[in-house]
């Protein structure tokens, strides 16, 4: 049976088409970026997303995180640590870990905050999921989560072990969770079909 690769719904397609920014120059060492489409393969061999940092300051990348994951990554993006919205997003992802357990994917959070701000957030809120810093916004921009006005969008994506983008969503917490649930439910149903007890 072919691997599950969801096709974007009409709503998702419309959202991507409407929200995709026009080509523009980015500051620093960034390049003009077109967000990856759901169902496409992420070019991790080209250092996609650049360097990101763990809360203790170690350098890693989305490629390293994917290689070390069981069957892929569930990633949520929040604009700012020590913020009520960021904590609400974290709580929902933490709460759904049991429901998503059968998907056997690693869940992580990423923000443009500094390593010290991320570490303070983890300590103050007793965060259990791994949170990482992307201060240059290299990965966040590569995923298309920084629109023309320059503010990081609350968002999430799912990346399979074989580098396929299975979901990409932005918006309020409830919408993000609903979008991910639809995709993850499909993945887990397929796993049950392939490996019946």
NUDREN-34841 format. One record per residue (C-alpha): residue number from 1; y, x, z; chain; residue in three letters. Coordinates in Angstrom, 3 decimals, padded with zeros to 6 digits. Each point is the difference from the previous one (the first is absolute). Example, Ala and Ser with C-alpha at 12.3 -4.5 7.8 and 13.67 -1.06 7.14 Angstrom:
// NUDREN-34841
    nr         yy         xx         zz   kette   rest
     1   -004.500    012.300    007.800       A    ALA
     2    003.440    001.370   -000.660       A    SER
***
This chain:
// NUDREN-34841
    nr         yy         xx         zz   kette   rest
     1    000.000    000.000    000.000       A    UNK
     2    003.440    001.499   -000.921       A    UNK
     3    002.252    001.133    002.791       A    UNK
     4    002.503   -002.515    001.277       A    UNK
     5    003.405    000.628   -001.555       A    UNK
     6    002.279   -002.990    000.594       A    UNK
     7    002.313   -001.186   -002.716       A    UNK
     8    003.559   -000.816    001.053       A    UNK
     9    000.683   -003.697    000.421       A    UNK
    10    002.817   -001.637   -001.953       A    UNK
    11    002.149    000.226    003.122       A    UNK
    12   -000.754    003.711    000.462       A    UNK
    13    000.636    000.730   -003.692       A    UNK
    14    003.304   -001.832    000.100       A    UNK
    15    001.001    001.809    003.174       A    UNK
    16   -000.808    003.416   -001.443       A    UNK
    17    001.849   -000.730   -003.245       A    UNK
    18    003.079   -001.315    001.779       A    UNK
    19    000.183    002.651    002.700       A    UNK
    20   -000.742    003.078   -002.107       A    UNK
    21    003.216    002.044    000.007       A    UNK
    22    001.543    001.364   -003.172       A    UNK
    23   -000.481    003.694   -000.632       A    UNK
    24    002.407    002.017    002.108       A    UNK
    25    000.453    003.526    001.247       A    UNK
    26   -001.037    000.707    003.565       A    UNK
    27    001.534    002.674    002.207       A    UNK
    28   -001.642    003.262    000.989       A    UNK
    29   -003.314    000.915   -001.593       A    UNK
    30   -000.935   -003.594   -000.792       A    UNK
    31   -000.653   -001.218   -003.525       A    UNK
    32    000.455   -003.342   -001.708       A    UNK
    33   -002.915   -002.107    001.222       A    UNK
    34   -001.828   -003.031   -001.326       A    UNK
    35   -002.060   -001.725    002.731       A    UNK
    36   -003.767    000.075   -000.583       A    UNK
    37   -001.538   -003.298   -001.071       A    UNK
    38   -002.804   -001.758    001.846       A    UNK
    39   -003.269    001.018   -001.622       A    UNK
    40    001.290    003.405   -001.124       A    UNK
    41   -001.259    003.386    001.183       A    UNK
    42    002.325    002.101    002.138       A    UNK
    43    000.407    003.578   -001.347       A    UNK
    44   -000.717    001.770    003.277       A    UNK
    45   -000.791    003.300   -001.726       A    UNK
    46    003.701    000.263   -000.871       A    UNK
    47    001.022    000.010    003.695       A    UNK
    48    000.940   -003.661   -000.224       A    UNK
    49    002.325   -000.906    002.861       A    UNK
    50    000.603    003.570    001.178       A    UNK
    51   -000.308    001.099    003.619       A    UNK
    52   -000.085   -002.378    002.951       A    UNK
    53   -000.330    000.872    003.672       A    UNK
    54   -002.106   -001.063    002.953       A    UNK
    55    001.695   -000.849    003.280       A    UNK
    56   -000.777    003.510    001.298       A    UNK
    57    001.658    001.614   -003.022       A    UNK
    58   -003.032    000.942   -002.092       A    UNK
    59    000.458   -000.199   -003.771       A    UNK
    60   -002.305   -002.242   -001.997       A    UNK
    61    000.081   -002.153   -003.134       A    UNK
    62   -001.249   -003.327   -001.252       A    UNK
    63   -002.718    001.931   -001.855       A    UNK
    64   -001.252    001.673    003.195       A    UNK
    65    000.076   -003.298    001.876       A    UNK
    66   -001.989   -001.693   -002.752       A    UNK
    67   -002.587    002.795   -000.188       A    UNK
    68   -000.558   -000.259    003.763       A    UNK
    69   -000.207   -003.800    000.037       A    UNK
    70   -003.345   -001.856   -000.070       A    UNK
    71    000.645   -002.291   -002.999       A    UNK
    72    003.739    000.007   -000.526       A    UNK
    73    003.372   -000.561    001.641       A    UNK
    74    001.950   -003.005    001.237       A    UNK
    75    003.613    001.175    000.310       A    UNK
    76    002.981   -001.845    001.445       A    UNK
    77    003.580    001.178   -000.491       A    UNK
    78    002.713   -000.765    002.529       A    UNK
    79    003.680    000.966   -000.397       A    UNK
    80    000.754    001.198    003.533       A    UNK
    81   -001.875    000.882    003.171       A    UNK
    82    000.963   -001.444    003.395       A    UNK
    83    000.981   -003.199   -001.757       A    UNK
    84   -001.299   -003.479    000.839       A    UNK
    85   -000.959   -000.681   -003.615       A    UNK
    86   -001.964    003.245   -000.168       A    UNK
    87   -001.858   -000.866    003.180       A    UNK
    88   -000.749   -003.533   -001.230       A    UNK
    89   -001.476    001.462   -003.187       A    UNK
    90   -002.079    002.482    001.983       A    UNK
    91   -001.295   -002.741    002.337       A    UNK
    92   -001.270   -002.059   -002.945       A    UNK
    93   -001.766    002.964   -001.576       A    UNK
    94   -001.524    000.968    003.333       A    UNK
    95   -001.110   -003.592    000.627       A    UNK
    96   -001.721   -000.246   -003.403       A    UNK
    97   -002.040    003.180    000.415       A    UNK
    98   -003.003   -001.986    001.229       A    UNK
    99    000.194   -002.395   -002.962       A    UNK
   100    000.250    002.922   -002.440       A    UNK
   101   -002.661    002.150    001.649       A    UNK
   102   -002.655   -000.718   -002.629       A    UNK
   103    002.271    001.373   -002.732       A    UNK
   104   -000.436    003.400    001.706       A    UNK
   105    003.485    001.240   -000.887       A    UNK
   106    002.454    002.064    002.028       A    UNK
   107    003.248   -001.732    000.985       A    UNK
   108    003.193    002.041    000.360       A    UNK
   109    003.724   -000.664    000.284       A    UNK
   110    002.738    002.019   -001.712       A    UNK
   111    003.777    000.022    000.428       A    UNK
   112    002.921    002.206   -001.088       A    UNK
   113    000.645    000.911    003.654       A    UNK
   114   -000.126    003.533    001.317       A    UNK
   115   -003.128    001.303    001.706       A    UNK
   116    001.730   -000.185    003.398       A    UNK
   117    001.076   -003.627   -000.534       A    UNK
   118   -003.525   -000.936   -001.050       A    UNK
   119   -001.478    001.747    003.047       A    UNK
   120    002.459   -001.818    002.275       A    UNK
   121   -000.956   -003.336   -001.576       A    UNK
   122   -003.700    000.707    000.550       A    UNK
   123    000.587    000.944    003.629       A    UNK
   124    002.373   -002.837    000.889       A    UNK
   125   -002.056   -002.773   -001.616       A    UNK
   126   -003.458    001.487    000.713       A    UNK
   127   -000.861   -000.029   -003.715       A    UNK
   128   -003.706    000.373   -000.776       A    UNK
   129    000.055    000.226   -003.793       A    UNK
   130    001.043    003.303   -001.634       A    UNK
   131    003.688    000.093   -000.947       A    UNK
   132    001.415    002.594   -002.372       A    UNK
   133    003.463    001.163   -001.030       A    UNK
   134    001.299    000.169   -003.555       A    UNK
   135    003.555    001.264    000.667       A    UNK
   136    000.639    000.857   -003.655       A    UNK
   137   -001.369   -003.423   -000.995       A    UNK
   138   -002.050    001.740   -002.686       A    UNK
   139   -003.057   -002.234    000.426       A    UNK
   140    002.033   -003.127    000.740       A    UNK
   141    002.019    000.501   -003.192       A    UNK
   142   -003.105    000.850   -002.013       A    UNK
   143   -001.471   -003.354    001.004       A    UNK
   144    003.197   -001.785   -001.057       A    UNK
   145    001.000   -001.210    003.461       A    UNK
   146    003.641    001.161   -000.234       A    UNK
   147    001.975   -002.378   -002.241       A    UNK
   148    003.330    000.775   -001.640       A    UNK
   149    002.010   -000.626    003.172       A    UNK
   150   -001.900    002.808    001.686       A    UNK
   151   -001.470   -001.827    003.007       A    UNK
   152   -003.697    000.457    000.711       A    UNK
   153   -001.891   -003.276   -000.355       A    UNK
   154   -002.483   -001.263    002.560       A    UNK
   155   -003.164    000.214   -002.033       A    UNK
   156   -003.662    000.963   -000.275       A    UNK
   157   -002.634    001.151   -002.458       A    UNK
   158   -003.753    000.517   -000.216       A    UNK
   159   -001.494    003.035   -001.719       A    UNK
   160   -003.723    000.226   -000.728       A    UNK
   161   -002.021    003.166    000.531       A    UNK
   162   -000.008    000.561   -003.762       A    UNK
   163    003.846   -000.119   -000.118       A    UNK
   164    000.410   -003.530   -001.374       A    UNK
   165    002.975   -001.973    001.298       A    UNK
   166   -001.585   -003.258    001.169       A    UNK
   167    003.105   -001.645    001.463       A    UNK
   168    003.733    000.558    000.218       A    UNK
   169    002.221   -002.445    001.860       A    UNK
   170    003.422   -000.324    001.645       A    UNK
   171    001.749   -002.632    002.100       A    UNK
   172   -000.317   -001.604    003.387       A    UNK
   173   -002.887    000.857    002.313       A    UNK
   174   -001.861   -003.272   -000.622       A    UNK
   175    000.152    000.417   -003.782       A    UNK
   176   -001.164    003.616    000.152       A    UNK
   177   -002.999   -000.903    002.166       A    UNK
   178   -000.895   -002.975   -002.221       A    UNK
   179    000.128    002.161   -003.140       A    UNK
   180   -002.209    002.672    001.554       A    UNK
   181   -002.438   -002.543    001.423       A    UNK
   182   -000.635   -001.428   -003.476       A    UNK
   183   -000.875    003.414   -001.386       A    UNK
   184   -001.994    001.207    002.999       A    UNK
   185   -001.964   -003.245    000.205       A    UNK
   186   -001.042    000.544   -003.612       A    UNK
   187   -001.028    003.585    000.705       A    UNK
   188   -002.054   -000.978    003.040       A    UNK
   189   -001.685   -002.890   -001.825       A    UNK
   190   -001.006    002.363   -002.795       A    UNK
   191   -001.384    002.471    002.528       A    UNK
   192   -002.129   -002.753    001.539       A    UNK
   193   -001.291   -000.986   -003.461       A    UNK
   194   -000.945    003.591   -000.828       A    UNK
   195   -001.558    000.719    003.409       A    UNK
   196   -001.582   -003.230    001.328       A    UNK
   197   -001.377    000.196    003.536       A    UNK
***
